[in-house]
């Protein structure tokens, strides 16, 4: 089922908002990027209740916006009384793709009030050559801050990142064999 009644979902799902990005579509699943400012949500089923202001997309959920693509098994969107996005919960193999950035997790929650995303269930962010993983990763969109919680974090800086060398360190071995 294709449906695009929630243009506010686009703004809410910018998981990593550091810079405007061009649309990216997976060649294996060629959805056409929607017009700028709109969002297309495709799922096997949609259950929407205007009375409770909740929409639940289930089964092979694909969300395509002008600068991202998200897939998951289920996505619940809670709306305010004035029909704006209040909270989004994505579960089951959540993958958010942007150019040069891919986020994987099992559970992602967006809260409009805090303008933050809370990624749990083995979250990993691959940003260019860098990789961050932690039990919980929280992204604050407005302030463009990020923090990890719940245990040890692992940040791998790829070659050329944050001043790391792009060439291997020369060996100091003075005793060749």
MARSEGU-102733 format. One record per residue: residue in three letters; residue number from 1; chain; z, x negated, y negated of N, C-alpha, C, O in turn. Coordinates in pm, whole numbers, plus 50000, padded with zeros to 5 digits. Each point is the difference from the previous one (the first is absolute). Layout:
REM residues N
   res     n   chain    n.c3    n.c1    n.c2   ca.c3   ca.c1   ca.c2    c.c3    c.c1    c.c2    o.c3    o.c1    o.c2
   ALA   NUM       A       Z       X       Y       Z       X       Y       Z       X       Y       Z       X       Y
...
END
This chain:
REM residues 177
   res     n   chain    n.c3    n.c1    n.c2   ca.c3   ca.c1   ca.c2    c.c3    c.c1    c.c2    o.c3    o.c1    o.c2
   UNK     1       A   50000   49915   50117   50000   50085   49883   50000   49911   49877   50084   49910   49990
   UNK     2       A   49825   50112   49917   49996   49926   49873   50056   50089   49891   49972   50119   49992
   UNK     3       A   50111   49818   49923   50057   50076   49890   50033   49904   49887   50048   49889   50026
   UNK     4       A   49929   50150   49853   50034   49913   49887   50061   50079   49885   49956   49986   49886
   UNK     5       A   50147   50097   50140   50058   50078   49892   50109   49927   49924   50055   50055   49905
   UNK     6       A   49977   49824   50132   50116   49933   49943   49960   49871   49931   50028   49893   50053
   UNK     7       A   49907   50113   49829   49961   49878   49931   50120   49913   49965   49983   49880   49982
   UNK     8       A   50135   50176   50008   50119   49921   49968   50035   49906   50115   50070   49901   49979
   UNK     9       A   49884   50128   50142   50028   49912   50113   49942   49862   49975   50059   49900   50042
   UNK    10       A   49827   50091   49891   49941   49870   49969   50098   49914   49923   50025   49885   50038
   UNK    11       A   50030   50167   49856   50093   49922   49919   50123   49964   50081   50055   49890   49984
   UNK    12       A   49989   50199   50100   50122   49975   50076   49980   49897   50111   50096   49932   50037
   UNK    13       A   49785   50056   50015   49978   49913   50115   49952   49860   49964   49951   49928   50087
   UNK    14       A   50061   50033   49790   49963   49863   49962   50115   49910   50040   50082   49961   49917
   UNK    15       A   49925   50007   50211   50114   49928   50053   50021   49867   49931   50114   49959   49981
   UNK    16       A   49782   49974   49982   50013   49870   49936   49916   50000   49875   49880   49972   50007
   UNK    17       A   50178   50060   49879   49924   50032   49880   49971   49885   49907   49976   50025   49882
   UNK    18       A   50024   49851   50161   49995   49888   49908   49873   49995   49916   50006   49956   49886
   UNK    19       A   49883   50087   50164   49877   49995   49921   49905   50108   50048   50005   50037   50117
   UNK    20       A   49908   50014   49795   49899   50096   50045   49909   49933   50102   49961   49884   49985
   UNK    21       A   50006   50190   50118   49921   49944   50108   49882   50091   50031   50008   50121   49982
   UNK    22       A   49884   49820   50063   49883   50078   50039   50027   50067   50134   50085   49954   50076
   UNK    23       A   49844   50152   49953   50019   50072   50125   49960   49913   50119   49908   49919   49991
   UNK    24       A   50163   50101   50118   49966   49929   50123   49999   50101   50112   50095   50078   50015
   UNK    25       A   49801   49923   50062   49987   50092   50111   49970   49919   50125   49916   49911   49998
   UNK    26       A   50153   50120   50110   49982   49934   50127   49860   50032   50054   49962   50116   50008
   UNK    27       A   49963   49780   50028   49864   50022   50052   50000   50082   50129   49901   50067   50030
   UNK    28       A   50210   49927   50047   50007   50077   50124   50030   50148   49976   49985   50082   50090
   UNK    29       A   50056   49953   49790   50032   50137   49967   49950   50025   49857   50078   49997   49905
   UNK    30       A   49793   50028   50080   49936   49995   49868   50021   50124   49912   49904   50069   49968
   UNK    31       A   50222   49959   49994   50020   50107   49903   49942   49953   49867   50010   49883   49964
   UNK    32       A   49931   50208   49965   49948   49966   49867   50117   50003   49902   50075   50098   49997
   UNK    33       A   49941   49796   49922   50109   50004   49903   49984   50121   49908   49889   50033   49959
   UNK    34       A   50221   50033   50009   49992   50118   49914   49971   49959   49857   50013   49883   49965
   UNK    35       A   49950   50212   49951   49979   49969   49859   50130   49945   49940   50109   50035   50047
   UNK    36       A   49881   49881   49850   50121   49944   49938   50100   50108   49963   49964   50104   49945
   UNK    37       A   50162   49870   50087   50106   50094   49968   50024   50107   50104   50090   50082   49983
   UNK    38       A   49831   49920   50124   50022   50102   50104   50035   49932   50132   49984   49879   50017
   UNK    39       A   50064   50203   50075   50045   49952   50130   49946   50094   50107   49995   50121   49979
   UNK    40       A   49965   49823   50134   49957   50081   50114   50096   49972   50115   50021   49884   50038
   UNK    41       A   50036   50222   50017   50091   49988   50114   49934   50069   50118   49964   50117   49992
   UNK    42       A   50020   49809   50117   49941   50054   50121   50105   49992   50110   50068   49898   50014
   UNK    43       A   49946   50209   50063   50096   50000   50110   49954   50101   50105   49914   50084   49974
   UNK    44       A   50144   49904   50145   49967   50096   50105   50051   50139   49964   49934   50101   50027
   UNK    45       A   50186   49904   49913   50059   50128   49962   50070   49989   49866   50045   49893   49960
   UNK    46       A   49962   50220   49970   50075   50010   49875   50081   50128   50005   49948   50108   50029
   UNK    47       A   50181   49878   49941   50088   50115   49988   50060   49994   49860   50074   49907   49967
   UNK    48       A   49894   50191   49950   50045   50000   49862   50075   50129   49971   49953   50109   50034
   UNK    49       A   50162   49878   49902   50083   50115   49967   50026   49997   49849   50079   49920   49952
   UNK    50       A   49853   50168   49975   50016   50004   49855   50140   50043   49960   50051   49960   49895
   UNK    51       A   50012   50122   50187   50135   50047   49971   50099   49884   49998   50081   49988   49908
   UNK    52       A   49913   49926   50192   50093   49886   50007   49942   49875   49933   50067   49897   49989
   UNK    53       A   49806   50112   49967   49931   49890   49931   49992   49874   50087   50030   49889   49954
   UNK    54       A   49930   50129   50171   49988   49890   50095   49866   50010   50071   49960   50108   50045
   UNK    55       A   49970   49778   49965   49878   49992   50080   50018   49891   50103   50044   49890   49968
   UNK    56       A   49921   50142   50158   50014   49903   50109   49862   49979   50062   49939   50093   50052
   UNK    57       A   50014   49783   49942   49873   49960   50060   50034   49929   50130   50080   49906   50001
   UNK    58       A   49858   50137   50110   50032   49938   50129   49874   49959   50074   49895   50064   49988
   UNK    59       A   50116   49829   50088   49892   49954   50085   49892   49926   49926   49926   50060   49922
   UNK    60       A   50065   49810   50101   49893   49917   49943   49983   50022   49850   49890   50027   49952
   UNK    61       A   50219   49961   49975   49998   50023   49856   49932   49882   49931   50034   49884   50026
   UNK    62       A   49870   50145   49888   49932   49898   49921   50001   50048   49855   49955   50109   49968
   UNK    63       A   50099   49805   49944   50005   50031   49857   49913   49895   49931   50024   49880   50012
   UNK    64       A   49875   50166   49915   49910   49908   49931   50004   50031   49852   49972   50112   49958
   UNK    65       A   50061   49787   49963   50001   50011   49854   49904   49897   49944   49930   49931   50074
   UNK    66       A   50066   50059   49796   49905   49910   49936   50037   49853   50018   49916   49913   49976
   UNK    67       A   50206   50056   50064   50035   49860   50017   50086   49972   50123   50066   49896   50007
   UNK    68       A   49935   50194   50089   50077   49977   50121   49952   50093   50112   49926   50096   49979
   UNK    69       A   50120   49870   50139   49978   50083   50119   50127   49993   50081   50050   49891   50027
   UNK    70       A   50005   50223   50013   50120   50002   50083   49972   50081   50124   49936   50106   49995
   UNK    71       A   50112   49844   50119   49994   50076   50123   50141   50010   50056   50083   49910   49982
   UNK    72       A   49944   50199   50087   50128   50021   50068   49984   50116   50097   49894   50062   50005
   UNK    73       A   50210   49967   50069   49994   50112   50094   50048   50131   49937   49957   50108   50040
   UNK    74       A   50135   49881   49861   50048   50120   49933   50039   49966   49857   50056   49894   49973
   UNK    75       A   49913   50198   49936   50038   49981   49860   50051   50134   49946   49932   50102   50007
   UNK    76       A   50191   49894   49940   50060   50117   49939   50006   49978   49850   50049   49897   49954
   UNK    77       A   49902   50200   49970   50002   49991   49854   50084   50116   49948   49971   50116   50027
   UNK    78       A   50135   49850   49898   50086   50099   49935   49961   50005   49852   49985   49897   49935
   UNK    79       A   50000   50225   50014   49958   50020   49862   50114   50058   49916   50089   50067   50053
   UNK    80       A   49907   49907   49818   50095   50060   49907   49958   50143   49970   49894   50045   50044
   UNK    81       A   50188   50026   49881   49967   50138   49962   49872   50008   49917   49931   50101   50003
   UNK    82       A   50038   49791   49923   49877   50000   49920   49885   49932   50073   49905   49952   49937
   UNK    83       A   50103   50043   50197   49892   49952   50088   49966   49852   49986   49885   49961   50021
   UNK    84       A   50211   49958   49945   49980   49855   49997   50068   49938   50120   50096   50056   50054
   UNK    85       A   49854   49830   49988   50056   49934   50117   50144   49956   49971   50027   49935   49900
   UNK    86       A   50064   50103   50190   50139   49961   49989   50031   49889   50099   50061   49899   49964
   UNK    87       A   49897   50118   50161   50025   49902   50105   49888   50004   50103   49947   50106   50031
   UNK    88       A   50019   49777   50020   49902   49988   50108   50065   49921   50112   50060   49895   49976
   UNK    89       A   49928   50155   50146   50050   49929   50117   49884   49983   50098   49943   50099   50048
   UNK    90       A   50022   49776   49980   49894   49969   50097   50064   49933   50120   50081   49908   49985
   UNK    91       A   49882   50138   50135   50059   49943   50122   49893   49975   50105   49893   50062   50000
   UNK    92       A   50139   49846   50089   49913   49972   50113   49884   49909   49967   49898   50046   49950
   UNK    93       A   50117   49826   50076   49891   49902   49979   49941   50010   49860   49879   50017   49985
   UNK    94       A   50204   49972   49915   49955   50009   49861   49929   49870   49962   50055   49891   50016
   UNK    95       A   49822   50121   49935   49923   49885   49954   49943   50036   49863   49926   50097   49985
   UNK    96       A   50109   49822   49914   49948   50020   49865   49912   49881   49968   50045   49886   50002
   UNK    97       A   49828   50140   49968   49903   49894   49977   49952   50004   49856   49960   50105   49949
   UNK    98       A   50045   49780   49987   49941   49977   49868   49927   49868   50010   50029   49921   50090
   UNK    99       A   49878   50051   49822   49933   49870   50006   50102   49886   49997   50087   49995   49913
   UNK   100       A   49900   49914   50181   50087   49883   50015   50145   50034   50031   50085   49912   49991
   UNK   101       A   49946   50212   50047   50138   50036   50029   50002   50109   50107   49930   50100   49989
   UNK   102       A   50151   49878   50115   50017   50099   50105   50149   50011   50030   50068   49898   50019
   UNK   103       A   49982   50224   49984   50140   50025   50031   50007   50079   50130   49928   50098   50019
   UNK   104       A   50160   49856   50072   50023   50068   50127   50148   50037   50008   50086   49921   49961
   UNK   105       A   49944   50198   50088   50138   50037   50029   49998   50126   50085   49895   50061   50021
   UNK   106       A   50220   49977   50028   50009   50122   50079   50042   50120   49918   49980   50114   50042
   UNK   107       A   50079   49859   49838   50055   50108   49918   49995   49957   49854   50049   49893   49964
   UNK   108       A   49891   50190   49951   49992   49972   49857   50040   50126   49923   49954   50110   50029
   UNK   109       A   50135   49870   49872   50046   50113   49919   49976   49966   49853   50040   49893   49952
   UNK   110       A   49894   50199   49977   49984   49986   49855   50088   50103   49933   49998   50118   50035
   UNK   111       A   50081   49837   49868   50085   50088   49922   49955   49997   49855   50004   49894   49936
   UNK   112       A   49952   50219   50012   49952   50007   49862   50111   49969   49900   49976   49930   49902
   UNK   113       A   50145   50123   50121   50110   49980   49906   50028   49853   49974   50024   49960   49886
   UNK   114       A   49973   49958   50219   50026   49857   49987   49871   49920   49985   50004   49880   49972
   UNK   115       A   49883   50186   50047   49868   49935   50000   50002   49877   50089   49962   49890   49960
   UNK   116       A   50083   50132   50164   50009   49889   50094   49952   50043   50138   49998   50117   50036
   UNK   117       A   49963   49781   50039   49960   50016   50139   50100   49926   50086   50035   49886   49970
   UNK   118       A   50009   50177   50135   50093   49940   50094   49929   49990   50134   49972   50101   50064
   UNK   119       A   49999   49777   49978   49927   49975   50125   50098   49953   50105   50073   49904   49979
   UNK   120       A   49929   50164   50137   50089   49963   50110   49922   50004   50131   49880   50027   50002
   UNK   121       A   50190   49944   50107   49942   49996   50134   49894   49890   50007   49881   50026   50015
   UNK   122       A   50167   49851   49975   49920   49878   50011   49894   49985   49891   49882   49980   50032
   UNK   123       A   50156   50031   49840   49900   49986   49894   49953   49855   49983   50079   49906   50008
   UNK   124       A   49792   50081   49968   49938   49871   49973   49896   50021   49891   49921   50095   50006
   UNK   125       A   50079   49816   49896   49899   50004   49895   49919   49871   50008   50056   49891   49990
   UNK   126       A   49814   50122   50030   49909   49886   49999   49928   50005   49867   49920   50090   49974
   UNK   127       A   50107   49812   49940   49942   49997   49865   49922   49871   49987   50057   49894   49975
   UNK   128       A   49811   50115   50041   49918   49879   50002   50040   49914   50118   49992   50043   50115
   UNK   129       A   50053   49835   49856   50041   49907   50106   50151   50006   50025   50050   49928   50086
   UNK   130       A   50022   50156   49840   50145   50008   50010   50041   50119   50086   49929   50100   50008
   UNK   131       A   50189   49887   50057   50049   50107   50085   50150   50015   49981   50074   49902   50002
   UNK   132       A   49972   50223   49978   50141   50031   49988   50038   50102   50105   49931   50101   50017
   UNK   133       A   50178   49873   50054   50052   50098   50095   50152   50001   49988   50062   49900   49967
   UNK   134       A   49996   50216   50061   50143   50021   49987   50032   50133   50066   49910   50081   50020
   UNK   135       A   50216   49944   50014   50034   50132   50054   49971   50113   49902   49967   50111   50042
   UNK   136       A   50047   49862   49826   49971   50101   49899   49943   49930   49877   50054   49899   49954
   UNK   137       A   49838   50154   49994   49939   49947   49878   49993   50116   49900   49949   50107   50030
   UNK   138       A   50105   49869   49850   50001   50102   49896   49914   49950   49884   50019   49889   49951
   UNK   139       A   49887   50195   50006   49910   49966   49891   50025   50097   49886   49986   50121   50016
   UNK   140       A   50052   49825   49869   50020   50080   49879   49873   49991   49917   49969   49895   49944
   UNK   141       A   49958   50214   50048   49868   49999   49935   50007   49972   49851   49927   49914   49951
   UNK   142       A   50159   50155   49977   50002   49989   49855   50035   49858   49955   49933   49944   49913
   UNK   143       A   50170   49998   50146   50042   49866   49959   49927   49891   50077   50016   49881   49971
   UNK   144       A   49903   50158   50127   49925   49907   50083   50092   49897   50065   49971   49880   50001
   UNK   145       A   50140   50170   50053   50096   49915   50070   49998   50037   50147   49958   50108   50040
   UNK   146       A   50089   49797   50039   50004   50018   50144   50130   49942   50049   50045   49897   49948
   UNK   147       A   50018   50166   50151   50118   49943   50063   49998   50032   50148   49934   50094   50044
   UNK   148       A   50141   49826   50031   50013   50024   50143   50146   50025   50031   50089   49954   49929
   UNK   149       A   49936   50120   50180   50137   50034   50042   50006   50006   50151   49898   50003   50069
   UNK   150       A   50225   49999   49980   50023   50033   50140   49990   49886   50098   50001   50024   50121
   UNK   151       A   49989   49856   49833   49992   49886   50093   49915   49890   49941   49970   50000   49881
   UNK   152       A   49993   49910   50202   49925   49883   49954   49858   50038   49961   49933   50078   50067
   UNK   153       A   50025   49864   49822   49862   50016   49953   49923   49875   50035   50057   49891   50009
   UNK   154       A   49816   50125   50012   49914   49887   50032   49880   50003   49906   49919   50093   50005
   UNK   155       A   50070   49805   49908   49888   49988   49909   49922   49875   50036   50054   49889   49997
   UNK   156       A   49820   50130   50037   49912   49888   50034   49899   49988   49888   49920   50090   49976
   UNK   157       A   50085   49796   49953   49906   49974   49892   49882   49923   50056   50017   49891   50055
   UNK   158       A   49865   50165   49931   49880   49936   50051   49958   49883   49914   50055   49980   49892
   UNK   159       A   49849   49943   50154   49951   49886   49922   49957   50042   49860   49927   50098   49982
   UNK   160       A   50120   49827   49918   49963   50028   49861   50088   50103   49932   49980   50027   49882
   UNK   161       A   50116   50032   50189   50087   50101   49941   50118   49934   49931   50063   49909   50054
   UNK   162       A   49966   50138   49828   50117   49957   49924   50019   49848   50002   50112   49952   50018
   UNK   163       A   49781   49976   49964   50010   49855   49989   49999   49926   50132   50009   49877   50002
   UNK   164       A   49980   50197   50111   49995   49928   50127   49868   49925   50010   49900   50039   49940
   UNK   165       A   50102   49857   50135   49884   49913   50011   49889   50068   50079   50025   50072   50096
   UNK   166       A   49851   49905   49861   49886   50053   50074   49949   49898   50100   49912   50030   50081
   UNK   167       A   50144   49849   49914   49961   49897   50095   50122   49958   50079   50111   50005   49949
   UNK   168       A   49871   49953   50175   50114   49960   50081   50071   49880   49938   49938   49915   49936
   UNK   169       A   50194   50081   50084   50078   49887   49952   49963   49877   50082   49995   50008   50122
   UNK   170       A   49979   49876   49812   49963   49881   50076   50116   49954   50088   50117   50012   49963
   UNK   171       A   49848   49938   50151   50101   49953   50095   50065   49873   49946   49933   49915   49940
   UNK   172       A   50197   50073   50080   50073   49880   49960   50028   49911   50120   50080   49907   49991
   UNK   173       A   49856   50122   50119   50021   49923   50121   49939   49861   49982   49879   49986   49988
   UNK   174       A   50206   49911   50011   49952   49862   49983   49989   49927   50132   49974   49880   50003
   UNK   175       A   50046   50190   50105   49994   49939   50131   49894   50070   50083   50033   50078   50090
   UNK   176       A   49837   49894   49881   49895   50068   50078   50001   49952   50143   50038   49886   50029
   UNK   177       A   49922   50201   50061   50001   49968   50143   49870   49947   50046   49985   49968   50118
END
